[in-house]
C-alpha cells in the first residue's frame, strides 16, 4: 500500500511524466460514482447512435454487474425480464432504425437475442451467477452487434480541412499486438478518434512498430512505445521528409463534433469525462510533448488502470490526451512488460478497408 501511495505522489507531482507527454496536477475533488471499466461496455456506449430501446437493454444488462456483486437477485431478474420484454415488443421500432441493406442481418440477431434473453431470465430465477454472466455477456455482444448496424455508411463527424493530408480511420479496426511477453487484442476506435486511429493503423500496416522497444514504463501508470530508432522521435513522412504530427483529438459528451487541439481544461470542461475515457487497463493513448498538444507523431502508451489511483471521476489524463482504443483480450500481459521488452509486431486483423490515406 505504501508503494502505491508513493506512486500516486509521483504521478501528481512529476513533470514531465512521459518523454512525450506531461500531466498537470489534478486539484479538483473527484466526483463519486461507479466508473465503467469494461472495455466492451465503453466501446458499446461510445458508438455514435441513438436508439433508445437498444440503449435501454444495454443499460439494464450492464447494470446487473453491481447487483451481482451484492447478490441482489430480485433486481437481476427484473433487469433480465425487462430486457426480454423490450426486445420482444420493440422489435419493429428497432428494425425501423436499421438501414435497409442491414435489416436481414438485424432480424437474425434479434431472434437470437430474444432466445438468449429468455434463457437469461430462467438462469436469473435459478440464481446461477456464473451461468448468468456467460449468458449476459453473450446477449450484450449481440446488443453491440445490433447497435453497430445502426451506423450509416456516412461518417458521422466532420474533420477540419486543415487535416486533409492526414490518414483517417472511418470506423473501427481490430489489431493483434505481439510483444516479447505475449499477445494482446485491441479494438481501435476511429469513430471517436479518426485521425489518431488513422495514424496508428497506417503505421501498423507499414510495420513501423515492429521490433520497437518499450521506451517508458511507469508502474501502475503507463507503458509507452513507438519511438523509432535513431534521433527522430516520430514518423517521418517520405513525401515531405518532415515529421508527421497528429492533433489532439477528443470527443466530449453532448458535443456535436470532435474537439481538436483543445484540452478540456482550456474549454472549461473540468468535470466532463471523454466519450473514450482512460478508465480501464489497456486504454491506448497518443503521446505528445510537454511543449505542444498537437505534436504527437507515432508514440503511444498503454494506460495501466489501477483502481486505487484512478477512482471514479476525472483522472490525470482524461481531457488532455487522445484515447483511441482498448485492449480487449490479453491485458494481463501489460503487467509483465517493462523497459526490457519490445513490440514484436502489430497486425491489423480487420478494418484496414476503413483506413483512408487522406480526406
N, C-alpha and C positions, 0 to 999 in steps of 0.2 A: 504493500500500500504506500509506503514511504517513497518507493521508487516511482510509482505513478504520480505522486504529488510533485516530486521534483521535475518530472517530465512536463507536467502541467505548467509549473512556473517557467520552465524553459520556453514553452510554446507561446506564452503570452508576453514574454519579455525579449526574446531573441530576435534581432533584426540585422540582416535579413534571415528568414527562416530557410529558404532554399537558395541555391546559387542563382536560380532564375525566377524566384518569386519572394515576396515579402508579405508578412501578415502584421497588421497593426493590432495593439491590444484591444480586446473587447471589454468595454467598460460598463455597458448597459446590462441590467439584470436579465436573466434568461427566463422567458415565459414558461409556465408549467404546461404539461400535456404529454401525450404519448406520440413520439415521432415514429413515422412509418420507416422501418428498417429493412423490409423485404424488397430486394431489387426488382422482382417481378411486379410487386404491387406499385412501386414507384413508376415503373415503365407503363403499366396499365393506366394509372392516373394521369400520366403526362401526355397521353395521346390527345391530339387536337380534335376532339369530338364533343358533341353534345347530344346525348341520347339518354334521357333521364331514367328510363326503365332499366337499361343495362347497367348504368351507373348505380342505381339503387340495389340491384342484385349484387354487383361487385362490392359495394359498401357493406351490405348485410353479411356477406360471406367473410370478408376480410376482418370485420369487427368481431367475429367469433373467436379471434386469437386471444383477446383478453378474457373472454368468457371461459375459454378452455383452461386458461391458467387458474381460474378461480372455480372450476368445475360447476359453472352455472348452466346446468343442462336445460333448464326451462327457457332461458334466453337463447341458447344454442338451437333448441328445437324450433323456437319461434322464428329465428332467422332463416333456418332451412325451409320451413313451411312457407314463409313469406316469399322467399326466392322462387320456390316451386310455383306458387300462385302467380307471381309476376310473369314468369316465362310461359306458363300455360294460358294466361288470359291477355297478355300484351304482345302475343306473337305477331299479329298483323301490324301493330304500330311499329314494332322493331323492324319488320321486313320492309315497311314503307320507307324507313330511313336508309336502307341499304341500296347502293347503286344497282341498277337493273342487271348489269352484267355479272353481279356477285350474289344475286338472290338465291340461285340454286344451291350454291355452297353454304349460304347462310341458313337455308332451310334444313340442310343435313346437320349442321352444327346445333341448331335449335332443338332438333329432335333428340340428338344425343344428350344435350344439356338437360332437357326435360327428364329423360330417363335417369341421368346421374343425380339430379336433384331429388327425384323420388327415392332413389337408393339412399341418398344422404339423409333424408328425413327419417327413414327407418333406422339408420345407424345412430342417429341422434337419440331416438327413443330407446335404443339399447345401451346408450351411454358408453360407446366404444370409442375412446379417444383416438387411438392410433388409426383405426379404420376411417374415422371421421376426417382426420387430417388428410389422409390419402385421397379420399373421395372429394373433399372440399377443394383440394389443390387441382384435381382433375377438372372440376367444374369451373374453377377460376381461370384455368388455362383456356377453356372453351369460351368463357366470357371475354377474355382478352382477344381471342381469335375473331369473335363477332365484332368487337369494338374496332379491330384493325380493318375489317371490311367496310366500316362506315366512312373511312377516309377516301376522298375522291382522288382522281389521278392528278389533279392540280395541287401544287404545293401550297399549303395554307398560309404562308407568310411571305412577305416581300423582303428581299435582300438588297441593301443600298447599292446603287450602281457603281459607286467608287470601289466596290469589291468584285467587280465583274471578272477580273482576271484570276480570281482565286477558285480552286475547286470546291465543290459543294456536294454534300450527300443529301439527296432529296428523299428521305425516308430512313429506314433502319438497316443496319448490317450486323452480321454475326461474325466474330473473329475468334480464332483459336490462338492463344498466346502460349508459346512453348518457351519454358525457362529451364535453367540448369537444375532446378529443384522440382519440376513438374509442370503440368499443363493446366491452363485455365480457359474458360469460355466467357466471352464478354459480348454484350449487345451494345452497339454504338448507335446513339440516337440523333439522327440527322434532322428530325422534325424540330427539335428544340435548340439544336446547336449545329446547323448545316455547314457552316464554314470550318468550325473546329473539327467536326466529324469528317468533313471532306478532306481536310489536310491530313488527318490521321490515316484514313483509308487509302488516300493517294500514296502516302509514304509507305504504308504496309505493303501495297501492291508493288511498289518499286523495290521492296526488300531493304528499305532504308534502316529498319530497326534490327535486322539480322546481326547477331553477334555483338550487339551493343551492351555495355555493362550497366548494372545498377550504379548510378553515379551519386546517389544520395540515399541514405537510409536513416530515418528517424523513428525509433521505436515508438509504437502507439500513435504514429502520426502519418508519415508518408514514405513511399519508395519512389524514387524518381529515376527516369531513364530517358534516352533519346538524344543524348549529347554525342554528336558524331566524332569520329576520330579526327585529330588534327586541331588547328587553332580555332576553327569556326564553332559557334555554339548553336547553330541551327542548319536548316536545309538551304543550300544554295541552288537557286533556280538556274538550270543550264541555259535557258533562253535569255535571261537578263544578267547572269553572272552575279546576281545580288541575293542576299538572304531573303527568303520569302517569309513575311510576317503575317500573322493571323490576329484579327482584332479580338478584344474581349467580347464575349457573346453570351448573354444570359437572358432567359425568358422569365418574366415575373408574373405572378398570379394577377389576373384582371387586366393585363396589358394586351392590346390587340396585336402588337408586333414584338419581335425580339429586340432587346436592348443591345446596342453596340457601343463599346468604348466608354461606358459609364458604369462605375460601381454603384451598388445600392446606397452606399454612404453618400456619394455625390448627388444622388437623386432624392435623398431624404427617406429612403425606404428602409429605415433602421430595423423594423420588426418583421419585415417580409422574409419568407423562405422561398428560394427559387423553385421553379417547376421541376428542375433537376437538382436536388439538394445533395450536399455532401453528408449523407445520412446513413451510409451502410458500408460495410467492409468491402473494399474494392471499387469504390467510386473512382472513375477515371477523370482526372482534371488536367487542364492545359496550363503549363507553367509560363510565367512571364517574368521580366526582370523587376528589380525594385525601383527602376527609373521610369518605366512606362508600362501601361497596361495593354498596349497593342503591339508588343514586340515579341510575343511568343512565336516560335517557328516550328520546332519539332519535338521539344522536350515535353514529356507528360509525366504524371505521377499517379500512383495508386494511393487513395486515401485509406488509411488503416483505422477504421472506425473503432473507437474504444468508448463504451457506454459511459464510464465514469468521467471521461474527459470531454464528452460530447453529449450533454443532456439535451432534453427536448428544447427546441428553440434554435436560434441562430448560433453558429459556431464561428471560428476564426476565418473560415474560407468562403462560406456562403456569401454570394453577392460581390465577391472580389475576384473570383476565378471562374473560368468556364468549366462546368462539368459536362461531359459529353457521352457518358456511358457507364455501364456497371458490369462487374464480374458476376456472372450468374451461376457458374459452376467452377469448383476448384479454388475458391477464395482462401481455403486453409493453406494453400501454397504460399500466400503472401507472408504468413508468419515465419516461414522458413527462409525467405530470401534476405540477403544482406548485400553489403558493398562488394563482396567477393563473387557475386553471381552475375548472370547475364541473361538477356533476352536472346534465345536461340533464333526464333522467328515469330512473325505474326502473320497468320494466314487468314484471308478473307473467305469464310465458309459460304456465306450467301450475302446478297445485297450489293455486290460490286456493280451490277447494272444500274443501281441508283446513284452512282457517282458520276457527276458531270465535271469535266475539266475546267469549265468556266461558265459564265452566265449564258 
